[in-house]
Amino acid sequence: MGFRGSRVRIPPSRPSLPPYPVSPVSFAEPLTSDSQTLGRLLLLATPFVALLAALPGGGWLLPLVAPLTVYVWFARRVRFGDYLGAWTLGMAWAGLLSLGVIVLVLLWPEAARGVLYGEPYREEMFGWIRTGEGREVTPAEFVPQHLLHLGVFIVLCWASGGYLGLALGAALVAYMSYFVGGYAAAAGSPLVGPVVAWVPWSVLRVAAFVLVGSVLARPLLLRRPWPFERREAMLLALAATGIVGDLLIKTLAAPAYGEFLRGFAAPFFD
């Protein structure tokens, strides 16, 4: 027949790329050793950012500057889909910032008073510990506040590639840490006091917020309005579970935990 002996050439197919990189090194040039060293040094410098509270206007300057010690490396991990790396980096940054504020409160309390909303929050938390009453044990008050913080955080992360979300997170971590440092000083326990004063539901909230920020920073970084697939949906569901868990644990455990904190620092709160 007419087709006998003819050859049909099929062009070789190109391997399809995944919708997102599996790891930050798969689709990006590796970081140089100098860049890695600089990243570690900047991250380790995070506690010293707390000293900005001593400056005029430092209460606002601190949260706006604090993300500079982590953002470039955080954004790189987000851009290439390394959400675990971004979350781990964000949690380390938050912990170091908290450490800086706590140490500042313990060693230089006059300077620490520059922390935005730090003193009002400390007074509110001390009132809860002393009397067992206040917003900390009133869901009708703390649930709307936490949801407002979450809503603003989501908008800021989406609009700024995560930077302003980190700034808001820095402000929240700073004033919570101001209370933690104040409690440690009141209890006369600079080592154990901060551990017990960082109430577990707040730690869970910070972890959930960092995960939300790691995912929602990605659209602007990729310049795509909706770069999300099933993996991102699962991560956001995990973060939502943490946020709900924060509210439930706080509702159920705050009264008893307040009594525990009062007993731990009994001489001060008696």
MARKEDO-450031 format. One line per field, with one value per residue: residue number from 1; residue in one letter; y negated, x, z of N, C-alpha, C in turn. Coordinates in steps of 0.1 Angstrom, whole numbers, plus 5000, padded with zeros to 4 digits. Layout:
<sevos>
vexfi	[NUM ...];
doba	[A ...];
n_Y	[Y ...];
n_X	[X ...];
n_Z	[Z ...];
ca_Y	[Y ...];
ca_X	[X ...];
ca_Z	[Z ...];
c_Y	[Y ...];
c_X	[X ...];
c_Z	[Z ...];
</sevos>
This chain:
<sevos>
vexfi	[1 2 3 4 5 6 7 8 9 10 11 12 13 14 15 16 17 18 19 20 21 22 23 24 25 26 27 28 29 30 31 32 33 34 35 36 37 38 39 40 41 42 43 44 45 46 47 48 49 50 51 52 53 54 55 56 57 58 59 60 61 62 63 64 65 66 67 68 69 70 71 72 73 74 75 76 77 78 79 80 81 82 83 84 85 86 87 88 89 90 91 92 93 94 95 96 97 98 99 100 101 102 103 104 105 106 107 108 109 110 111 112 113 114 115 116 117 118 119 120 121 122 123 124 125 126 127 128 129 130 131 132 133 134 135 136 137 138 139 140 141 142 143 144 145 146 147 148 149 150 151 152 153 154 155 156 157 158 159 160 161 162 163 164 165 166 167 168 169 170 171 172 173 174 175 176 177 178 179 180 181 182 183 184 185 186 187 188 189 190 191 192 193 194 195 196 197 198 199 200 201 202 203 204 205 206 207 208 209 210 211 212 213 214 215 216 217 218 219 220 221 222 223 224 225 226 227 228 229 230 231 232 233 234 235 236 237 238 239 240 241 242 243 244 245 246 247 248 249 250 251 252 253 254 255 256 257 258 259 260 261 262 263 264 265 266 267 268 269 270];
doba	[M G F R G S R V R I P P S R P S L P P Y P V S P V S F A E P L T S D S Q T L G R L L L L A T P F V A L L A A L P G G G W L L P L V A P L T V Y V W F A R R V R F G D Y L G A W T L G M A W A G L L S L G V I V L V L L W P E A A R G V L Y G E P Y R E E M F G W I R T G E G R E V T P A E F V P Q H L L H L G V F I V L C W A S G G Y L G L A L G A A L V A Y M S Y F V G G Y A A A A G S P L V G P V V A W V P W S V L R V A A F V L V G S V L A R P L L L R R P W P F E R R E A M L L A L A A T G I V G D L L I K T L A A P A Y G E F L R G F A A P F F D];
n_Y	[5012 4976 4966 4983 4990 4963 4940 4928 4900 4893 4866 4861 4861 4835 4835 4829 4802 4800 4785 4769 4763 4791 4790 4764 4764 4776 4761 4738 4718 4730 4717 4697 4703 4681 4666 4682 4681 4653 4652 4668 4653 4629 4638 4647 4622 4612 4610 4586 4567 4559 4538 4515 4506 4488 4464 4432 4434 4461 4481 4485 4487 4511 4535 4530 4531 4555 4578 4577 4592 4618 4619 4621 4647 4662 4655 4666 4694 4697 4689 4710 4731 4744 4749 4760 4754 4725 4721 4732 4715 4691 4696 4699 4673 4658 4669 4660 4633 4629 4638 4617 4595 4604 4606 4579 4567 4579 4570 4543 4526 4501 4492 4512 4505 4491 4509 4515 4514 4529 4525 4519 4545 4562 4553 4560 4589 4595 4587 4606 4629 4623 4620 4638 4630 4612 4604 4626 4649 4647 4656 4642 4618 4623 4639 4624 4605 4621 4631 4608 4600 4621 4618 4593 4600 4619 4603 4585 4602 4613 4590 4580 4599 4612 4597 4575 4590 4604 4582 4574 4597 4595 4573 4584 4606 4592 4576 4596 4610 4590 4591 4617 4614 4595 4611 4631 4616 4607 4631 4638 4656 4660 4679 4703 4689 4675 4697 4709 4687 4682 4690 4720 4720 4696 4701 4720 4705 4687 4705 4713 4689 4683 4704 4699 4674 4683 4696 4677 4657 4663 4657 4630 4631 4649 4636 4643 4645 4667 4691 4717 4751 4784 4791 4766 4761 4781 4774 4749 4758 4772 4751 4737 4755 4753 4727 4728 4747 4732 4713 4730 4744 4722 4713 4734 4740 4716 4705 4724 4723 4698 4698 4715 4699 4679 4692 4700 4676 4667 4651 4625 4621 4624];
n_X	[5009 5002 5014 5034 5066 5070 5081 5071 5079 5081 5082 5105 5092 5091 5103 5079 5076 5072 5043 5053 5085 5102 5122 5143 5167 5164 5155 5169 5198 5224 5229 5257 5286 5293 5269 5252 5266 5263 5235 5231 5244 5230 5205 5212 5216 5192 5181 5193 5179 5159 5169 5162 5140 5147 5151 5139 5106 5110 5093 5077 5096 5110 5093 5092 5118 5127 5121 5141 5163 5158 5142 5151 5161 5140 5120 5132 5130 5102 5096 5106 5091 5097 5083 5085 5111 5109 5090 5104 5126 5112 5101 5124 5134 5113 5116 5141 5138 5119 5135 5154 5138 5128 5152 5160 5140 5145 5172 5173 5150 5139 5144 5131 5105 5098 5087 5061 5028 5036 5037 5008 4998 5012 5002 4975 4978 4990 4969 4950 4963 4965 4938 4922 4905 4895 4904 4918 4905 4880 4862 4844 4857 4885 4884 4873 4894 4917 4910 4908 4935 4945 4931 4941 4968 4968 4961 4983 5004 4998 4998 5024 5043 5049 5066 5054 5037 5054 5064 5041 5038 5062 5056 5035 5048 5067 5053 5041 5063 5073 5056 5062 5089 5085 5070 5088 5107 5092 5087 5111 5126 5146 5152 5135 5111 5104 5098 5075 5058 5054 5027 5011 4991 4996 5020 5013 4997 5015 5030 5011 5005 5030 5031 5009 5017 5040 5028 5011 5027 5036 5022 5028 5056 5060 5047 5022 4987 4974 4990 4985 4980 4970 4988 4993 4967 4964 4984 4974 4950 4961 4973 4949 4938 4956 4951 4924 4928 4943 4924 4905 4921 4929 4904 4896 4918 4929 4919 4928 4955 4962 4960 4981 5003 5000 5006 5032 5046 5041 5049 5049 5024 5006];
n_Z	[5000 4999 5022 5030 5043 5050 5075 5106 5125 5158 5179 5205 5239 5263 5296 5321 5342 5378 5395 5415 5429 5443 5462 5476 5463 5439 5417 5418 5420 5442 5475 5482 5503 5517 5516 5531 5556 5561 5564 5586 5606 5605 5614 5640 5651 5657 5684 5693 5680 5697 5712 5699 5710 5729 5717 5706 5694 5690 5696 5673 5654 5660 5653 5625 5616 5625 5607 5588 5595 5587 5564 5537 5534 5543 5524 5501 5506 5507 5481 5465 5474 5497 5523 5549 5555 5555 5575 5598 5599 5603 5629 5644 5642 5655 5680 5688 5687 5707 5729 5729 5737 5762 5777 5776 5791 5816 5821 5814 5822 5819 5793 5779 5782 5760 5742 5720 5731 5752 5781 5788 5781 5798 5823 5820 5818 5842 5859 5853 5862 5889 5898 5884 5865 5835 5801 5792 5801 5790 5764 5747 5744 5738 5715 5692 5691 5685 5660 5645 5645 5630 5605 5597 5595 5575 5552 5552 5547 5522 5506 5508 5502 5525 5542 5557 5572 5588 5602 5616 5631 5646 5662 5678 5690 5704 5724 5738 5748 5764 5786 5794 5802 5822 5840 5846 5860 5882 5894 5902 5887 5863 5845 5844 5847 5822 5806 5817 5815 5789 5776 5767 5746 5733 5722 5703 5687 5676 5661 5642 5629 5617 5599 5582 5572 5558 5536 5524 5517 5492 5467 5458 5458 5437 5417 5409 5411 5423 5433 5443 5453 5460 5481 5494 5503 5522 5540 5549 5561 5582 5596 5602 5620 5641 5649 5657 5677 5695 5704 5716 5736 5751 5760 5776 5793 5804 5829 5849 5844 5849 5877 5883 5874 5892 5916 5911 5912 5938 5961 5949 5938 5959];
ca_Y	[5000 4964 4963 4993 4985 4949 4939 4917 4895 4888 4858 4865 4853 4829 4838 4819 4797 4800 4771 4761 4771 4800 4785 4751 4765 4783 4752 4725 4720 4731 4705 4698 4705 4667 4662 4690 4675 4640 4655 4672 4641 4619 4644 4646 4608 4609 4605 4573 4557 4554 4526 4504 4501 4477 4452 4425 4441 4474 4491 4487 4491 4525 4544 4527 4535 4569 4588 4576 4603 4631 4619 4626 4662 4667 4654 4676 4707 4696 4688 4723 4741 4751 4744 4764 4745 4712 4722 4734 4702 4681 4699 4695 4658 4654 4673 4652 4619 4630 4639 4604 4587 4609 4602 4565 4565 4583 4562 4528 4525 4487 4492 4521 4498 4486 4519 4511 4520 4539 4522 4522 4559 4568 4550 4569 4603 4595 4586 4620 4639 4619 4620 4648 4623 4604 4608 4639 4659 4643 4658 4631 4607 4626 4645 4614 4599 4630 4632 4595 4601 4631 4611 4582 4607 4625 4592 4580 4612 4614 4577 4576 4610 4617 4588 4568 4600 4606 4570 4575 4608 4590 4565 4593 4614 4583 4573 4608 4612 4580 4597 4629 4609 4590 4621 4637 4607 4607 4644 4640 4668 4656 4691 4710 4680 4672 4709 4711 4675 4683 4699 4730 4716 4685 4707 4727 4694 4682 4715 4713 4677 4685 4713 4691 4664 4690 4700 4666 4648 4668 4651 4618 4635 4655 4627 4651 4643 4679 4702 4727 4764 4793 4790 4754 4762 4789 4766 4739 4765 4775 4738 4734 4764 4747 4715 4733 4753 4721 4707 4740 4746 4710 4713 4745 4741 4704 4703 4732 4719 4685 4702 4721 4688 4671 4700 4700 4664 4665 4639 4613 4619 4625];
ca_X	[5000 5010 5021 5044 5079 5071 5084 5065 5087 5074 5091 5106 5085 5099 5098 5070 5080 5061 5037 5061 5097 5101 5131 5148 5179 5161 5152 5175 5212 5226 5235 5272 5289 5293 5255 5247 5272 5256 5222 5231 5248 5218 5195 5216 5216 5178 5178 5197 5169 5151 5175 5156 5129 5153 5152 5126 5099 5115 5082 5073 5108 5114 5087 5094 5132 5130 5121 5153 5173 5153 5133 5157 5162 5126 5114 5138 5124 5088 5095 5109 5082 5103 5075 5090 5123 5104 5084 5114 5133 5103 5100 5137 5135 5104 5121 5153 5133 5114 5146 5159 5129 5128 5165 5159 5131 5152 5184 5172 5135 5135 5145 5120 5091 5095 5080 5048 5018 5041 5032 4994 4996 5017 4992 4964 4981 4992 4956 4944 4970 4962 4924 4915 4895 4900 4902 4924 4895 4867 4862 4837 4867 4897 4882 4873 4908 4926 4905 4912 4949 4946 4927 4951 4980 4966 4961 4996 5013 4995 5001 5038 5052 5052 5074 5046 5031 5065 5064 5030 5042 5072 5049 5028 5058 5075 5046 5039 5076 5075 5049 5070 5100 5080 5066 5101 5113 5083 5088 5125 5131 5149 5154 5122 5099 5100 5093 5061 5050 5050 5016 5011 4982 5002 5031 5006 4992 5027 5034 5001 5006 5041 5027 5000 5026 5049 5021 5004 5037 5041 5017 5036 5070 5060 5040 5010 4977 4969 4999 4982 4974 4965 4997 4991 4955 4966 4991 4965 4941 4969 4974 4936 4937 4964 4944 4912 4933 4947 4912 4899 4929 4929 4891 4895 4929 4934 4916 4937 4969 4964 4962 4994 5012 5000 5013 5047 5052 5032 5052 5046 5009 4999];
ca_Z	[5000 4998 5035 5033 5043 5055 5089 5113 5135 5170 5186 5220 5248 5273 5309 5326 5355 5388 5396 5424 5431 5454 5472 5472 5455 5426 5406 5421 5423 5456 5482 5485 5517 5522 5518 5542 5568 5564 5568 5600 5614 5606 5622 5653 5655 5659 5698 5695 5675 5708 5717 5692 5719 5738 5709 5704 5683 5689 5696 5659 5646 5663 5644 5611 5613 5629 5597 5580 5599 5583 5553 5524 5534 5544 5511 5492 5509 5503 5466 5460 5479 5509 5534 5562 5558 5558 5589 5608 5600 5610 5643 5650 5643 5665 5693 5691 5690 5721 5738 5731 5745 5776 5783 5778 5803 5828 5824 5812 5821 5815 5778 5774 5782 5746 5734 5716 5739 5762 5795 5790 5780 5811 5833 5817 5821 5857 5865 5851 5871 5903 5901 5877 5857 5824 5787 5789 5804 5785 5750 5740 5742 5731 5702 5682 5690 5678 5646 5639 5642 5619 5593 5593 5592 5561 5542 5551 5541 5508 5499 5509 5501 5538 5550 5567 5581 5598 5610 5626 5640 5655 5672 5687 5698 5713 5736 5746 5754 5774 5797 5798 5809 5835 5849 5851 5870 5894 5900 5906 5881 5850 5836 5844 5846 5808 5800 5821 5812 5775 5778 5755 5735 5726 5713 5692 5678 5668 5651 5632 5621 5608 5587 5573 5565 5548 5524 5518 5511 5479 5455 5454 5455 5424 5408 5405 5421 5430 5430 5453 5449 5471 5492 5501 5510 5534 5550 5555 5569 5594 5603 5608 5631 5652 5654 5665 5689 5703 5710 5725 5747 5759 5767 5786 5803 5810 5844 5858 5841 5857 5891 5883 5873 5905 5926 5908 5916 5949 5969 5942 5936 5972];
c_Y	[4988 4960 4972 4986 4971 4949 4926 4913 4889 4879 4862 4856 4847 4833 4827 4815 4798 4786 4763 4769 4779 4796 4772 4752 4771 4773 4738 4728 4721 4719 4707 4699 4691 4662 4669 4684 4662 4642 4659 4661 4631 4625 4644 4632 4604 4604 4591 4562 4552 4541 4514 4498 4489 4464 4445 4431 4455 4485 4495 4492 4506 4534 4542 4531 4549 4579 4588 4587 4616 4631 4625 4641 4668 4667 4664 4690 4707 4697 4702 4734 4749 4745 4748 4756 4731 4711 4723 4721 4691 4683 4696 4680 4653 4657 4664 4637 4619 4630 4625 4595 4591 4604 4587 4561 4568 4574 4547 4525 4511 4486 4501 4515 4492 4496 4515 4520 4530 4537 4524 4537 4566 4565 4559 4583 4604 4595 4599 4629 4636 4622 4632 4643 4615 4610 4623 4651 4656 4644 4648 4619 4611 4633 4635 4607 4608 4631 4619 4595 4610 4625 4601 4589 4613 4614 4587 4590 4613 4601 4574 4587 4615 4608 4581 4577 4603 4594 4570 4586 4604 4582 4574 4600 4604 4580 4585 4612 4602 4585 4608 4624 4603 4600 4628 4629 4607 4620 4647 4652 4665 4667 4698 4701 4678 4685 4711 4699 4675 4694 4708 4725 4704 4691 4714 4716 4689 4692 4715 4701 4678 4694 4706 4681 4671 4693 4687 4655 4651 4661 4639 4622 4642 4647 4635 4649 4655 4691 4714 4740 4771 4792 4778 4754 4770 4782 4755 4745 4768 4762 4735 4743 4759 4735 4719 4739 4743 4716 4717 4742 4734 4710 4722 4744 4728 4702 4711 4727 4706 4688 4707 4709 4680 4679 4700 4688 4658 4652 4626 4610 4621 4612];
c_X	[5009 5018 5032 5058 5081 5074 5077 5074 5079 5084 5093 5099 5094 5094 5090 5076 5069 5055 5045 5074 5096 5111 5137 5160 5176 5160 5159 5190 5215 5232 5250 5274 5289 5279 5249 5253 5265 5242 5221 5235 5237 5208 5199 5217 5202 5176 5182 5188 5160 5156 5169 5145 5134 5153 5139 5119 5102 5104 5077 5085 5112 5107 5089 5108 5134 5130 5134 5163 5169 5147 5139 5157 5148 5119 5119 5132 5110 5087 5097 5101 5087 5096 5080 5102 5119 5098 5094 5122 5125 5102 5113 5138 5125 5110 5133 5148 5127 5124 5152 5151 5129 5141 5165 5151 5138 5164 5183 5157 5131 5135 5134 5107 5088 5088 5066 5037 5023 5036 5017 4991 5001 5007 4980 4966 4983 4978 4948 4950 4966 4947 4916 4905 4902 4898 4907 4915 4881 4867 4855 4846 4879 4895 4881 4887 4917 4923 4908 4926 4952 4943 4937 4964 4979 4967 4976 5006 5011 5000 5016 5048 5057 5059 5065 5039 5041 5066 5053 5033 5052 5066 5042 5037 5065 5066 5042 5051 5078 5068 5057 5082 5096 5076 5078 5107 5105 5085 5102 5131 5134 5151 5141 5110 5095 5093 5078 5052 5046 5039 5014 5002 4988 5013 5024 5001 5003 5030 5024 5002 5018 5039 5018 5008 5035 5041 5016 5014 5040 5035 5025 5050 5071 5053 5029 4999 4972 4978 4997 4976 4971 4975 4995 4978 4956 4974 4983 4955 4948 4970 4960 4934 4944 4957 4931 4917 4937 4935 4906 4908 4929 4916 4891 4906 4933 4931 4926 4951 4972 4967 4977 5005 5012 5007 5028 5054 5044 5037 5048 5031 5001 4995];
c_Z	[5000 5011 5038 5033 5048 5070 5095 5125 5146 5178 5200 5229 5258 5287 5315 5340 5365 5390 5406 5426 5444 5465 5467 5463 5441 5415 5409 5423 5438 5462 5484 5500 5524 5525 5530 5556 5571 5569 5583 5610 5616 5615 5637 5659 5659 5674 5700 5689 5686 5714 5711 5701 5727 5730 5709 5692 5681 5689 5682 5651 5648 5654 5629 5607 5615 5617 5588 5583 5593 5569 5540 5523 5536 5531 5501 5494 5504 5487 5460 5466 5491 5521 5548 5565 5562 5572 5600 5610 5607 5625 5650 5652 5654 5679 5697 5694 5704 5731 5740 5739 5760 5783 5785 5790 5816 5832 5823 5811 5816 5799 5773 5774 5769 5737 5732 5723 5749 5776 5797 5790 5793 5822 5832 5821 5836 5864 5864 5861 5886 5907 5895 5867 5846 5811 5785 5792 5799 5769 5742 5737 5734 5717 5691 5680 5682 5663 5638 5636 5631 5606 5588 5588 5578 5550 5540 5544 5526 5500 5499 5507 5515 5548 5561 5576 5592 5607 5621 5636 5650 5666 5682 5696 5708 5725 5744 5754 5765 5787 5803 5807 5822 5845 5855 5862 5883 5901 5906 5900 5866 5840 5834 5841 5831 5802 5804 5817 5797 5774 5765 5744 5727 5717 5701 5682 5670 5657 5639 5623 5612 5596 5577 5565 5555 5535 5517 5513 5497 5467 5450 5450 5441 5413 5401 5415 5429 5426 5439 5447 5461 5483 5500 5509 5523 5545 5557 5564 5583 5602 5610 5620 5643 5657 5662 5678 5699 5711 5720 5737 5757 5767 5779 5797 5809 5824 5853 5856 5849 5872 5893 5883 5886 5916 5924 5913 5928 5957 5962 5941 5948 5977];
</sevos>
